[in-house]
């Protein structure tokens, strides 16, 4: 019993395996945040990867095309911070257009509010996708 | 691409698709869950729109 407790972690897995699993999980989660669906692709969940990449990318592109605004990292007031955090959930799909000066937004545009909702929800969905990657990498989900 | 209903449909389809693939595994289960989510998004949005119609703000 004593030997077993030294060689194995509290979860019952050998230490080396647990460490490898942790690194794999961390890489998959970060990849999944940077590019929607990439975390699933790394875990060979191709169907989910294509759906997540296609849907979330489409939402961001539609949001920017409809004059939505990409809110910068402004923590001056609560709602600006929340908007930034929601949109930054898209990973590179947020940072690349934002750094390129796209998504300045036009509040007078007919579609401005809709467009912003598209971008917020894309980021929030990608956060859920990262949680899904986490569960799959840990073997909690098929 | 600028009608409210079309935007609502596109938004609902994409969101339902992602949520379905997160929540369900089998094909049959996914199709059913997707349709329930999609109909809920669209119908509840229209109902909410009509309920808000009398308000002046």
N, CA and C atoms of all chains as a GROMACS GRO file, in nm:
protein
  597
    1UNK      N    1   0.083  -0.121   0.000
    1UNK     CA    2   0.000   0.000   0.000
    1UNK      C    3   0.085   0.125   0.000
    2UNK      N    4   0.195   0.118   0.082
    2UNK     CA    5   0.282   0.236   0.090
    2UNK      C    6   0.352   0.262  -0.042
    3UNK      N    7   0.403   0.151  -0.104
    3UNK     CA    8   0.471   0.162  -0.233
    3UNK      C    9   0.376   0.219  -0.338
    4UNK      N   10   0.253   0.170  -0.334
    4UNK     CA   11   0.155   0.216  -0.433
    4UNK      C   12   0.130   0.366  -0.420
    5UNK      N   13   0.122   0.416  -0.296
    5UNK     CA   14   0.094   0.558  -0.276
    5UNK      C   15   0.211   0.645  -0.321
    6UNK      N   16   0.334   0.590  -0.321
    6UNK     CA   17   0.449   0.667  -0.367
    6UNK      C   18   0.450   0.674  -0.520
    7UNK      N   19   0.418   0.560  -0.585
    7UNK     CA   20   0.429   0.554  -0.730
    7UNK      C   21   0.310   0.616  -0.803
    8UNK      N   22   0.198   0.620  -0.738
    8UNK     CA   23   0.079   0.668  -0.808
    8UNK      C   24   0.029   0.799  -0.750
    9UNK      N   25  -0.035   0.874  -0.834
    9UNK     CA   26  -0.094   0.999  -0.786
    9UNK      C   27  -0.224   0.967  -0.714
   10UNK      N   28  -0.287   1.068  -0.658
   10UNK     CA   29  -0.411   1.047  -0.583
   10UNK      C   30  -0.522   0.996  -0.674
   11UNK      N   31  -0.517   1.027  -0.806
   11UNK     CA   32  -0.622   0.982  -0.896
   11UNK      C   33  -0.604   0.836  -0.937
   12UNK      N   34  -0.491   0.775  -0.898
   12UNK     CA   35  -0.470   0.635  -0.932
   12UNK      C   36  -0.385   0.614  -1.055
   13UNK      N   37  -0.356   0.721  -1.132
   13UNK     CA   38  -0.273   0.708  -1.251
   13UNK      C   39  -0.126   0.720  -1.214
   14UNK      N   40  -0.038   0.650  -1.286
   14UNK     CA   41   0.105   0.667  -1.262
   14UNK      C   42   0.145   0.812  -1.282
   15UNK      N   43   0.242   0.863  -1.204
   15UNK     CA   44   0.282   1.005  -1.208
   15UNK      C   45   0.322   1.052  -1.348
   16UNK      N   46   0.407   0.971  -1.417
   16UNK     CA   47   0.455   1.012  -1.549
   16UNK      C   48   0.338   1.027  -1.645
   17UNK      N   49   0.246   0.932  -1.641
   17UNK     CA   50   0.129   0.937  -1.728
   17UNK      C   51   0.043   1.057  -1.697
   18UNK      N   52   0.027   1.088  -1.569
   18UNK     CA   53  -0.054   1.203  -1.528
   18UNK      C   54   0.007   1.332  -1.578
   19UNK      N   55   0.142   1.339  -1.570
   19UNK     CA   56   0.210   1.460  -1.616
   19UNK      C   57   0.192   1.479  -1.766
   20UNK      N   58   0.208   1.368  -1.842
   20UNK     CA   59   0.188   1.373  -1.987
   20UNK      C   60   0.045   1.415  -2.019
   21UNK      N   61  -0.049   1.357  -1.944
   21UNK     CA   62  -0.189   1.391  -1.965
   21UNK      C   63  -0.216   1.537  -1.937
   22UNK      N   64  -0.153   1.591  -1.834
   22UNK     CA   65  -0.173   1.732  -1.798
   22UNK      C   66  -0.120   1.823  -1.908
   23UNK      N   67  -0.002   1.791  -1.960
   23UNK     CA   68   0.057   1.872  -2.067
   23UNK      C   69  -0.031   1.865  -2.192
   24UNK      N   70  -0.076   1.743  -2.224
   24UNK     CA   71  -0.162   1.724  -2.341
   24UNK      C   72  -0.292   1.804  -2.325
   25UNK      N   73  -0.348   1.798  -2.205
   25UNK     CA   74  -0.472   1.871  -2.179
   25UNK      C   75  -0.451   2.022  -2.194
   26UNK      N   76  -0.340   2.070  -2.136
   26UNK     CA   77  -0.311   2.214  -2.141
   26UNK      C   78  -0.289   2.260  -2.286
   27UNK      N   79  -0.213   2.181  -2.362
   27UNK     CA   80  -0.188   2.218  -2.503
   27UNK      C   81  -0.319   2.219  -2.581
   28UNK      N   82  -0.402   2.116  -2.560
   28UNK     CA   83  -0.529   2.108  -2.633
   28UNK      C   84  -0.620   2.226  -2.597
   29UNK      N   85  -0.623   2.264  -2.469
   29UNK     CA   86  -0.710   2.375  -2.427
   29UNK      C   87  -0.662   2.508  -2.485
   30UNK      N   88  -0.531   2.532  -2.479
   30UNK     CA   89  -0.478   2.659  -2.533
   30UNK      C   90  -0.500   2.665  -2.684
   31UNK      N   91  -0.474   2.551  -2.753
   31UNK     CA   92  -0.496   2.546  -2.898
   31UNK      C   93  -0.643   2.569  -2.930
   32UNK      N   94  -0.730   2.510  -2.848
   32UNK     CA   95  -0.873   2.526  -2.870
   32UNK      C   96  -0.920   2.669  -2.849
   33UNK      N   97  -0.854   2.740  -2.758
   33UNK     CA   98  -0.889   2.881  -2.738
   33UNK      C   99  -0.836   2.965  -2.856
   34UNK      N  100  -0.711   2.940  -2.897
   34UNK     CA  101  -0.652   3.020  -3.004
   34UNK      C  102  -0.727   3.004  -3.136
   35UNK      N  103  -0.755   2.881  -3.173
   35UNK     CA  104  -0.829   2.853  -3.298
   35UNK      C  105  -0.944   2.760  -3.264
   36UNK      N  106  -1.068   2.806  -3.276
   36UNK     CA  107  -1.181   2.721  -3.242
   36UNK      C  108  -1.175   2.588  -3.316
   37UNK      N  109  -1.186   2.480  -3.244
   37UNK     CA  110  -1.186   2.346  -3.306
   37UNK      C  111  -1.048   2.281  -3.310
   38UNK      N  112  -0.942   2.359  -3.294
   38UNK     CA  113  -0.806   2.300  -3.302
   38UNK      C  114  -0.781   2.204  -3.186
   39UNK      N  115  -0.834   2.235  -3.070
   39UNK     CA  116  -0.817   2.145  -2.955
   39UNK      C  117  -0.879   2.009  -2.982
   40UNK      N  118  -0.999   2.009  -3.042
   40UNK     CA  119  -1.063   1.883  -3.077
   40UNK      C  120  -0.986   1.811  -3.186
   41UNK      N  121  -0.932   1.886  -3.282
   41UNK     CA  122  -0.852   1.824  -3.389
   41UNK      C  123  -0.730   1.754  -3.330
   42UNK      N  124  -0.666   1.817  -3.230
   42UNK     CA  125  -0.549   1.755  -3.167
   42UNK      C  126  -0.586   1.626  -3.093
   43UNK      N  127  -0.714   1.619  -3.049
   43UNK     CA  128  -0.760   1.499  -2.979
   43UNK      C  129  -0.829   1.402  -3.076
   44UNK      N  130  -0.814   1.431  -3.207
   44UNK     CA  131  -0.869   1.346  -3.315
   44UNK      C  132  -1.022   1.339  -3.313
   45UNK      N  133  -1.086   1.446  -3.267
   45UNK     CA  134  -1.232   1.455  -3.273
   45UNK      C  135  -1.265   1.543  -3.393
   46UNK      N  136  -1.251   1.487  -3.512
   46UNK     CA  137  -1.256   1.567  -3.634
   46UNK      C  138  -1.393   1.628  -3.662
   47UNK      N  139  -1.498   1.552  -3.638
   47UNK     CA  140  -1.633   1.603  -3.665
   47UNK      C  141  -1.661   1.729  -3.585
   48UNK      N  142  -1.634   1.721  -3.456
   48UNK     CA  143  -1.657   1.837  -3.369
   48UNK      C  144  -1.565   1.953  -3.409
   49UNK      N  145  -1.441   1.919  -3.444
   49UNK     CA  146  -1.345   2.024  -3.481
   49UNK      C  147  -1.396   2.106  -3.599
   50UNK      N  148  -1.445   2.037  -3.703
   50UNK     CA  149  -1.494   2.108  -3.823
   50UNK      C  150  -1.616   2.193  -3.790
   51UNK      N  151  -1.707   2.136  -3.712
   51UNK     CA  152  -1.830   2.209  -3.678
   51UNK      C  153  -1.797   2.334  -3.596
   52UNK      N  154  -1.711   2.319  -3.495
   52UNK     CA  155  -1.678   2.433  -3.408
   52UNK      C  156  -1.603   2.540  -3.486
   53UNK      N  157  -1.507   2.497  -3.567
   53UNK     CA  158  -1.431   2.595  -3.645
   53UNK      C  159  -1.523   2.669  -3.742
   54UNK      N  160  -1.604   2.593  -3.815
   54UNK     CA  161  -1.692   2.653  -3.915
   54UNK      C  162  -1.794   2.748  -3.853
   55UNK      N  163  -1.860   2.704  -3.748
   55UNK     CA  164  -1.967   2.784  -3.688
   55UNK      C  165  -1.913   2.910  -3.621
   56UNK      N  166  -1.810   2.896  -3.541
   56UNK     CA  167  -1.759   3.011  -3.466
   56UNK      C  168  -1.691   3.111  -3.560
   57UNK      N  169  -1.618   3.060  -3.659
   57UNK     CA  170  -1.557   3.150  -3.757
   57UNK      C  171  -1.666   3.226  -3.834
   58UNK      N  172  -1.769   3.154  -3.874
   58UNK     CA  173  -1.879   3.218  -3.948
   58UNK      C  174  -1.943   3.329  -3.864
   59UNK      N  175  -1.961   3.303  -3.734
   59UNK     CA  176  -2.023   3.405  -3.648
   59UNK      C  177  -1.937   3.530  -3.637
   60UNK      N  178  -1.806   3.512  -3.625
   60UNK     CA  179  -1.718   3.629  -3.614
   60UNK      C  180  -1.715   3.706  -3.746
   61UNK      N  181  -1.704   3.634  -3.857
   61UNK     CA  182  -1.699   3.701  -3.988
   61UNK      C  183  -1.829   3.777  -4.013
   62UNK      N  184  -1.942   3.714  -3.985
   62UNK     CA  185  -2.071   3.781  -4.003
   62UNK      C  186  -2.079   3.904  -3.913
   63UNK      N  187  -2.035   3.889  -3.789
   63UNK     CA  188  -2.038   4.002  -3.695
   63UNK      C  189  -1.957   4.120  -3.744
   64UNK      N  190  -1.838   4.093  -3.794
   64UNK     CA  191  -1.753   4.204  -3.843
   64UNK      C  192  -1.813   4.264  -3.971
   65UNK      N  193  -1.862   4.178  -4.060
   65UNK     CA  194  -1.921   4.225  -4.185
   65UNK      C  195  -2.045   4.313  -4.161
   66UNK      N  196  -2.117   4.284  -4.053
   66UNK     CA  197  -2.240   4.361  -4.025
   66UNK      C  198  -2.212   4.484  -3.938
   67UNK      N  199  -2.090   4.532  -3.942
   67UNK     CA  200  -2.050   4.655  -3.872
   67UNK      C  201  -2.043   4.640  -3.720
   68UNK      N  202  -2.013   4.519  -3.676
   68UNK     CA  203  -1.996   4.498  -3.532
   68UNK      C  204  -1.863   4.555  -3.486
   69UNK      N  205  -1.853   4.574  -3.355
   69UNK     CA  206  -1.731   4.634  -3.300
   69UNK      C  207  -1.650   4.532  -3.220
   70UNK      N  208  -1.520   4.532  -3.243
   70UNK     CA  209  -1.432   4.450  -3.160
   70UNK      C  210  -1.382   4.540  -3.047
   71UNK      N  211  -1.430   4.515  -2.926
   71UNK     CA  212  -1.395   4.600  -2.812
   71UNK      C  213  -1.254   4.567  -2.764
   72UNK      N  214  -1.174   4.671  -2.747
   72UNK     CA  215  -1.036   4.652  -2.703
   72UNK      C  216  -1.027   4.624  -2.553
   73UNK      N  217  -0.908   4.591  -2.507
   73UNK     CA  218  -0.891   4.562  -2.363
   73UNK      C  219  -0.903   4.688  -2.278
   74UNK      N  220  -1.026   4.727  -2.251
   74UNK     CA  221  -1.054   4.846  -2.170
   74UNK      C  222  -1.120   4.800  -2.039
   75UNK      N  223  -1.045   4.812  -1.929
   75UNK     CA  224  -1.100   4.768  -1.801
   75UNK      C  225  -1.147   4.887  -1.716
   76UNK      N  226  -1.170   4.999  -1.783
   76UNK     CA  227  -1.214   5.120  -1.715
   76UNK      C  228  -1.352   5.107  -1.655
   77UNK      N  229  -1.443   5.043  -1.729
   77UNK     CA  230  -1.574   5.019  -1.670
   77UNK      C  231  -1.615   4.874  -1.690
   78UNK      N  232  -1.706   4.831  -1.607
   78UNK     CA  233  -1.743   4.689  -1.597
   78UNK      C  234  -1.790   4.631  -1.731
   79UNK      N  235  -1.882   4.704  -1.797
   79UNK     CA  236  -1.941   4.648  -1.918
   79UNK      C  237  -1.842   4.640  -2.034
   80UNK      N  238  -1.752   4.738  -2.043
   80UNK     CA  239  -1.649   4.731  -2.146
   80UNK      C  240  -1.559   4.610  -2.124
   81UNK      N  241  -1.526   4.586  -1.997
   81UNK     CA  242  -1.441   4.471  -1.964
   81UNK      C  243  -1.512   4.341  -2.000
   82UNK      N  244  -1.641   4.333  -1.968
   82UNK     CA  245  -1.718   4.212  -2.000
   82UNK      C  246  -1.725   4.189  -2.151
   83UNK      N  247  -1.746   4.298  -2.226
   83UNK     CA  248  -1.754   4.287  -2.372
   83UNK      C  249  -1.621   4.237  -2.428
   84UNK      N  250  -1.512   4.293  -2.376
   84UNK     CA  251  -1.379   4.251  -2.422
   84UNK      C  252  -1.356   4.103  -2.391
   85UNK      N  253  -1.388   4.063  -2.268
   85UNK     CA  254  -1.364   3.923  -2.228
   85UNK      C  255  -1.446   3.828  -2.315
   86UNK      N  256  -1.572   3.863  -2.340
   86UNK     CA  257  -1.657   3.777  -2.424
   86UNK      C  258  -1.599   3.765  -2.563
   87UNK      N  259  -1.558   3.877  -2.621
   87UNK     CA  260  -1.507   3.873  -2.760
   87UNK      C  261  -1.370   3.806  -2.768
   88UNK      N  262  -1.286   3.830  -2.668
   88UNK     CA  263  -1.152   3.771  -2.670
   88UNK      C  264  -1.156   3.619  -2.655
   89UNK      N  265  -1.272   3.565  -2.616
   89UNK     CA  266  -1.289   3.420  -2.611
   89UNK      C  267  -1.270   3.354  -2.746
   90UNK      N  268  -1.278   3.431  -2.852
   90UNK     CA  269  -1.260   3.376  -2.988
   90UNK      C  270  -1.115   3.347  -3.020
   91UNK      N  271  -1.022   3.392  -2.937
   91UNK     CA  272  -0.880   3.368  -2.961
   91UNK      C  273  -0.826   3.451  -3.078
   92UNK      N  274  -0.758   3.384  -3.170
   92UNK     CA  275  -0.697   3.456  -3.283
   92UNK      C  276  -0.802   3.519  -3.374
   93UNK      N  277  -0.921   3.462  -3.375
   93UNK     CA  278  -1.028   3.521  -3.457
   93UNK      C  279  -1.066   3.660  -3.407
   94UNK      N  280  -1.035   3.688  -3.280
   94UNK     CA  281  -1.053   3.824  -3.225
   94UNK      C  282  -0.926   3.906  -3.246
   95UNK      N  283  -0.809   3.849  -3.205
   95UNK     CA  284  -0.687   3.929  -3.201
   95UNK      C  285  -0.638   3.972  -3.339
   96UNK      N  286  -0.647   3.883  -3.438
   96UNK     CA  287  -0.596   3.919  -3.572
   96UNK      C  288  -0.675   4.036  -3.631
   97UNK      N  289  -0.808   4.028  -3.639
   97UNK     CA  290  -0.882   4.144  -3.693
   97UNK      C  291  -0.865   4.270  -3.606
   98UNK      N  292  -0.857   4.252  -3.475
   98UNK     CA  293  -0.844   4.370  -3.388
   98UNK      C  294  -0.709   4.439  -3.411
   99UNK      N  295  -0.602   4.359  -3.423
   99UNK     CA  296  -0.470   4.417  -3.449
   99UNK      C  297  -0.462   4.475  -3.590
  100UNK      N  298  -0.541   4.420  -3.682
  100UNK     CA  299  -0.542   4.470  -3.819
  100UNK      C  300  -0.630   4.595  -3.833
  101UNK      N  301  -0.693   4.637  -3.724
  101UNK     CA  302  -0.775   4.758  -3.727
  101UNK      C  303  -0.915   4.735  -3.781
  102UNK      N  304  -0.955   4.610  -3.792
  102UNK     CA  305  -1.092   4.581  -3.839
  102UNK      C  306  -1.187   4.585  -3.719
  103UNK      N  307  -1.316   4.579  -3.749
  103UNK     CA  308  -1.415   4.574  -3.643
  103UNK      C  309  -1.422   4.702  -3.560
  104UNK      N  310  -1.414   4.816  -3.630
  104UNK     CA  311  -1.425   4.944  -3.558
  104UNK      C  312  -1.570   4.970  -3.518
  105UNK      N  313  -1.664   4.911  -3.596
  105UNK     CA  314  -1.806   4.922  -3.561
  105UNK      C  315  -1.866   5.055  -3.598
  106UNK      N  316  -1.994   5.049  -3.636
  106UNK     CA  317  -2.066   5.172  -3.669
  106UNK      C  318  -2.197   5.170  -3.591
  107UNK      N  319  -2.203   5.243  -3.477
  107UNK     CA  320  -2.323   5.239  -3.393
  107UNK      C  321  -2.450   5.287  -3.464
  108UNK      N  322  -2.434   5.361  -3.574
  108UNK     CA  323  -2.553   5.408  -3.646
  108UNK      C  324  -2.603   5.304  -3.745
  109UNK      N  325  -2.525   5.197  -3.765
  109UNK     CA  326  -2.566   5.095  -3.862
  109UNK      C  327  -2.687   5.018  -3.810
  110UNK      N  328  -2.772   4.981  -3.903
  110UNK     CA  329  -2.895   4.907  -3.872
  110UNK      C  330  -2.864   4.775  -3.801
  111UNK      N  331  -2.752   4.714  -3.836
  111UNK     CA  332  -2.719   4.580  -3.786
  111UNK      C  333  -2.618   4.580  -3.671
  112UNK      N  334  -2.585   4.697  -3.619
  112UNK     CA  335  -2.477   4.708  -3.518
  112UNK      C  336  -2.500   4.616  -3.396
  113UNK      N  337  -2.620   4.621  -3.341
  113UNK     CA  338  -2.648   4.541  -3.220
  113UNK      C  339  -2.644   4.392  -3.250
  114UNK      N  340  -2.705   4.355  -3.362
  114UNK     CA  341  -2.702   4.214  -3.402
  114UNK      C  342  -2.558   4.167  -3.418
  115UNK      N  343  -2.480   4.249  -3.487
  115UNK     CA  344  -2.341   4.212  -3.516
  115UNK      C  345  -2.262   4.191  -3.387
  116UNK      N  346  -2.282   4.280  -3.292
  116UNK     CA  347  -2.211   4.265  -3.164
  116UNK      C  348  -2.251   4.136  -3.093
  117UNK      N  349  -2.380   4.103  -3.099
  117UNK     CA  350  -2.426   3.980  -3.034
  117UNK      C  351  -2.360   3.859  -3.100
  118UNK      N  352  -2.349   3.861  -3.233
  118UNK     CA  353  -2.281   3.752  -3.303
  118UNK      C  354  -2.139   3.733  -3.248
  119UNK      N  355  -2.066   3.844  -3.231
  119UNK     CA  356  -1.926   3.833  -3.188
  119UNK      C  357  -1.917   3.791  -3.040
  120UNK      N  358  -2.003   3.850  -2.954
  120UNK     CA  359  -2.000   3.810  -2.811
  120UNK      C  360  -2.026   3.660  -2.799
  121UNK      N  361  -2.131   3.615  -2.866
  121UNK     CA  362  -2.172   3.475  -2.850
  121UNK      C  363  -2.068   3.380  -2.909
  122UNK      N  364  -2.003   3.422  -3.018
  122UNK     CA  365  -1.895   3.338  -3.075
  122UNK      C  366  -1.786   3.317  -2.970
  123UNK      N  367  -1.747   3.423  -2.901
  123UNK     CA  368  -1.644   3.412  -2.798
  123UNK      C  369  -1.689   3.326  -2.681
  124UNK      N  370  -1.813   3.345  -2.638
  124UNK     CA  371  -1.864   3.267  -2.524
  124UNK      C  372  -1.877   3.119  -2.560
  125UNK      N  373  -1.922   3.093  -2.685
  125UNK     CA  374  -1.931   2.953  -2.728
  125UNK      C  375  -1.794   2.889  -2.732
  126UNK      N  376  -1.694   2.966  -2.776
  126UNK     CA  377  -1.559   2.908  -2.781
  126UNK      C  378  -1.508   2.875  -2.641
  127UNK      N  379  -1.550   2.952  -2.541
  127UNK     CA  380  -1.513   2.917  -2.402
  127UNK      C  381  -1.573   2.782  -2.364
  128UNK      N  382  -1.699   2.759  -2.404
  128UNK     CA  383  -1.762   2.630  -2.377
  128UNK      C  384  -1.690   2.518  -2.452
  129UNK      N  385  -1.645   2.550  -2.574
  129UNK     CA  386  -1.571   2.451  -2.653
  129UNK      C  387  -1.441   2.413  -2.583
  130UNK      N  388  -1.375   2.511  -2.522
  130UNK     CA  389  -1.250   2.482  -2.449
  130UNK      C  390  -1.280   2.391  -2.328
  131UNK      N  391  -1.390   2.416  -2.260
  131UNK     CA  392  -1.429   2.329  -2.148
  131UNK      C  393  -1.454   2.186  -2.198
  132UNK      N  394  -1.515   2.177  -2.318
  132UNK     CA  395  -1.540   2.046  -2.379
  132UNK      C  396  -1.408   1.975  -2.409
  133UNK      N  397  -1.311   2.049  -2.462
  133UNK     CA  398  -1.178   1.992  -2.489
  133UNK      C  399  -1.117   1.940  -2.359
  134UNK      N  400  -1.130   2.018  -2.254
  134UNK     CA  401  -1.076   1.980  -2.122
  134UNK      C  402  -1.134   1.848  -2.076
  135UNK      N  403  -1.267   1.836  -2.087
  135UNK     CA  404  -1.334   1.711  -2.044
  135UNK      C  405  -1.290   1.592  -2.129
  136UNK      N  406  -1.279   1.613  -2.259
  136UNK     CA  407  -1.240   1.501  -2.348
  136UNK      C  408  -1.096   1.460  -2.318
  137UNK      N  409  -1.008   1.558  -2.301
  137UNK     CA  410  -0.867   1.527  -2.276
  137UNK      C  411  -0.848   1.451  -2.144
  138UNK      N  412  -0.934   1.479  -2.048
  138UNK     CA  413  -0.925   1.408  -1.919
  138UNK      C  414  -0.999   1.275  -1.919
  139UNK      N  415  -1.066   1.244  -2.030
  139UNK     CA  416  -1.137   1.118  -2.042
  139UNK      C  417  -1.272   1.117  -1.973
  140UNK      N  418  -1.323   1.235  -1.941
  140UNK     CA  419  -1.454   1.242  -1.876
  140UNK      C  420  -1.567   1.229  -1.977
  141UNK      N  421  -1.531   1.247  -2.105
  141UNK     CA  422  -1.632   1.250  -2.210
  141UNK      C  423  -1.580   1.172  -2.331
  142UNK      N  424  -1.666   1.102  -2.404
  142UNK     CA  425  -1.616   1.026  -2.521
  142UNK      C  426  -1.576   1.119  -2.637
  143UNK      N  427  -2.899   4.025  -4.642
  143UNK     CA  428  -2.849   3.978  -4.511
  143UNK      C  429  -2.888   4.075  -4.401
  144UNK      N  430  -2.989   4.159  -4.425
  144UNK     CA  431  -3.018   4.260  -4.325
  144UNK      C  432  -3.161   4.252  -4.271
  145UNK      N  433  -3.226   4.137  -4.287
  145UNK     CA  434  -3.358   4.128  -4.226
  145UNK      C  435  -3.343   4.064  -4.088
  146UNK      N  436  -3.427   4.108  -3.997
  146UNK     CA  437  -3.420   4.056  -3.860
  146UNK      C  438  -3.438   3.905  -3.857
  147UNK      N  439  -3.536   3.857  -3.936
  147UNK     CA  440  -3.568   3.714  -3.932
  147UNK      C  441  -3.452   3.630  -3.985
  148UNK      N  442  -3.391   3.676  -4.093
  148UNK     CA  443  -3.278   3.601  -4.150
  148UNK      C  444  -3.160   3.596  -4.053
  149UNK      N  445  -3.132   3.711  -3.991
  149UNK     CA  446  -3.023   3.714  -3.893
  149UNK      C  447  -3.054   3.626  -3.774
  150UNK      N  448  -3.179   3.627  -3.731
  150UNK     CA  449  -3.221   3.540  -3.621
  150UNK      C  450  -3.201   3.394  -3.658
  151UNK      N  451  -3.238   3.358  -3.782
  151UNK     CA  452  -3.223   3.220  -3.826
  151UNK      C  453  -3.077   3.178  -3.834
  152UNK      N  454  -2.994   3.263  -3.892
  152UNK     CA  455  -2.850   3.231  -3.904
  152UNK      C  456  -2.788   3.215  -3.765
  153UNK      N  457  -2.819   3.310  -3.677
  153UNK     CA  458  -2.766   3.306  -3.540
  153UNK      C  459  -2.810   3.178  -3.470
  154UNK      N  460  -2.939   3.146  -3.483
  154UNK     CA  461  -2.994   3.029  -3.414
  154UNK      C  462  -2.933   2.900  -3.467
  155UNK      N  463  -2.916   2.891  -3.599
  155UNK     CA  464  -2.859   2.769  -3.658
  155UNK      C  465  -2.716   2.748  -3.609
  156UNK      N  466  -2.634   2.852  -3.616
  156UNK     CA  467  -2.493   2.837  -3.579
  156UNK      C  468  -2.478   2.806  -3.430
  157UNK      N  469  -2.553   2.879  -3.347
  157UNK     CA  470  -2.544   2.857  -3.202
  157UNK      C  471  -2.595   2.718  -3.164
  158UNK      N  472  -2.707   2.678  -3.224
  158UNK     CA  473  -2.763   2.546  -3.193
  158UNK      C  474  -2.667   2.435  -3.234
  159UNK      N  475  -2.601   2.455  -3.348
  159UNK     CA  476  -2.507   2.354  -3.397
  159UNK      C  477  -2.393   2.332  -3.298
  160UNK      N  478  -2.336   2.442  -3.250
  160UNK     CA  479  -2.224   2.431  -3.155
  160UNK      C  480  -2.272   2.366  -3.024
  161UNK      N  481  -2.385   2.414  -2.972
  161UNK     CA  482  -2.435   2.360  -2.845
  161UNK      C  483  -2.470   2.212  -2.858
  162UNK      N  484  -2.524   2.174  -2.974
  162UNK     CA  485  -2.559   2.033  -2.995
  162UNK      C  486  -2.435   1.945  -2.992
  163UNK      N  487  -2.330   1.988  -3.062
  163UNK     CA  488  -2.208   1.905  -3.066
  163UNK      C  489  -2.136   1.903  -2.932
  164UNK      N  490  -2.158   2.003  -2.848
  164UNK     CA  491  -2.100   2.000  -2.714
  164UNK      C  492  -2.180   1.904  -2.625
  165UNK      N  493  -2.312   1.908  -2.639
  165UNK     CA  494  -2.396   1.838  -2.542
  165UNK      C  495  -2.427   1.693  -2.577
  166UNK      N  496  -2.433   1.658  -2.705
  166UNK     CA  497  -2.479   1.524  -2.742
  166UNK      C  498  -2.377   1.448  -2.827
  167UNK      N  499  -2.389   1.315  -2.828
  167UNK     CA  500  -2.292   1.234  -2.901
  167UNK      C  501  -2.349   1.158  -3.020
  168UNK      N  502  -2.456   1.085  -3.002
  168UNK     CA  503  -2.511   1.006  -3.113
  168UNK      C  504  -2.575   1.094  -3.220
  169UNK      N  505  -2.577   1.044  -3.344
  169UNK     CA  506  -2.635   1.123  -3.455
  169UNK      C  507  -2.783   1.152  -3.432
  170UNK      N  508  -2.856   1.050  -3.395
  170UNK     CA  509  -3.000   1.064  -3.375
  170UNK      C  510  -3.030   1.167  -3.263
  171UNK      N  511  -2.954   1.150  -3.154
  171UNK     CA  512  -2.971   1.243  -3.040
  171UNK      C  513  -2.938   1.386  -3.082
  172UNK      N  514  -2.832   1.399  -3.163
  172UNK     CA  515  -2.790   1.532  -3.206
  172UNK      C  516  -2.894   1.599  -3.294
  173UNK      N  517  -2.950   1.523  -3.388
  173UNK     CA  518  -3.051   1.581  -3.479
  173UNK      C  519  -3.171   1.631  -3.398
  174UNK      N  520  -3.214   1.548  -3.304
  174UNK     CA  521  -3.331   1.582  -3.224
  174UNK      C  522  -3.304   1.707  -3.138
  175UNK      N  523  -3.189   1.706  -3.072
  175UNK     CA  524  -3.152   1.817  -2.983
  175UNK      C  525  -3.136   1.948  -3.063
  176UNK      N  526  -3.074   1.934  -3.183
  176UNK     CA  527  -3.054   2.051  -3.269
  176UNK      C  528  -3.188   2.113  -3.308
  177UNK      N  529  -3.282   2.028  -3.348
  177UNK     CA  530  -3.413   2.080  -3.391
  177UNK      C  531  -3.488   2.145  -3.275
  178UNK      N  532  -3.480   2.083  -3.158
  178UNK     CA  533  -3.547   2.140  -3.040
  178UNK      C  534  -3.487   2.276  -3.007
  179UNK      N  535  -3.352   2.283  -3.008
  179UNK     CA  536  -3.286   2.411  -2.976
  179UNK      C  537  -3.320   2.518  -3.078
  180UNK      N  538  -3.312   2.480  -3.207
  180UNK     CA  539  -3.338   2.576  -3.314
  180UNK      C  540  -3.480   2.632  -3.305
  181UNK      N  541  -3.577   2.542  -3.289
  181UNK     CA  542  -3.717   2.587  -3.279
  181UNK      C  543  -3.736   2.674  -3.154
  182UNK      N  544  -3.669   2.636  -3.044
  182UNK     CA  545  -3.682   2.716  -2.921
  182UNK      C  546  -3.627   2.856  -2.942
  183UNK      N  547  -3.508   2.865  -3.001
  183UNK     CA  548  -3.449   2.997  -3.027
  183UNK      C  549  -3.543   3.085  -3.110
  184UNK      N  550  -3.590   3.028  -3.221
  184UNK     CA  551  -3.669   3.108  -3.316
  184UNK      C  552  -3.804   3.145  -3.257
  185UNK      N  553  -3.876   3.045  -3.207
  185UNK     CA  554  -4.011   3.072  -3.158
  185UNK      C  555  -4.010   3.161  -3.033
  186UNK      N  556  -3.921   3.134  -2.939
  186UNK     CA  557  -3.917   3.217  -2.818
  186UNK      C  558  -3.877   3.361  -2.849
  187UNK      N  559  -3.789   3.378  -2.948
  187UNK     CA  560  -3.751   3.515  -2.987
  187UNK      C  561  -3.870   3.590  -3.045
  188UNK      N  562  -3.946   3.521  -3.129
  188UNK     CA  563  -4.064   3.585  -3.189
  188UNK      C  564  -4.168   3.616  -3.080
  189UNK      N  565  -4.188   3.522  -2.989
  189UNK     CA  566  -4.284   3.546  -2.878
  189UNK      C  567  -4.237   3.664  -2.793
  190UNK      N  568  -4.108   3.667  -2.761
  190UNK     CA  569  -4.054   3.777  -2.679
  190UNK      C  570  -4.071   3.911  -2.752
  191UNK      N  571  -4.051   3.908  -2.884
  191UNK     CA  572  -4.068   4.030  -2.964
  191UNK      C  573  -4.211   4.083  -2.957
  192UNK      N  574  -4.308   3.991  -2.969
  192UNK     CA  575  -4.448   4.031  -2.961
  192UNK      C  576  -4.484   4.080  -2.821
  193UNK      N  577  -4.429   4.015  -2.718
  193UNK     CA  578  -4.458   4.059  -2.581
  193UNK      C  579  -4.403   4.199  -2.554
  194UNK      N  580  -4.290   4.231  -2.619
  194UNK     CA  581  -4.230   4.364  -2.597
  194UNK      C  582  -4.292   4.470  -2.686
  195UNK      N  583  -4.373   4.427  -2.783
  195UNK     CA  584  -4.427   4.520  -2.882
  195UNK      C  585  -4.502   4.639  -2.822
  196UNK      N  586  -4.585   4.620  -2.716
  196UNK     CA  587  -4.660   4.734  -2.662
  196UNK      C  588  -4.573   4.838  -2.590
  197UNK      N  589  -4.452   4.799  -2.549
  197UNK     CA  590  -4.369   4.893  -2.473
  197UNK      C  591  -4.310   4.999  -2.564
  198UNK      N  592  -4.315   5.126  -2.520
  198UNK     CA  593  -4.266   5.234  -2.606
  198UNK      C  594  -4.113   5.247  -2.606
  199UNK      N  595  -4.040   5.169  -2.526
  199UNK     CA  596  -3.895   5.183  -2.519
  199UNK      C  597  -3.827   5.053  -2.558
   0.00000   0.00000   0.00000
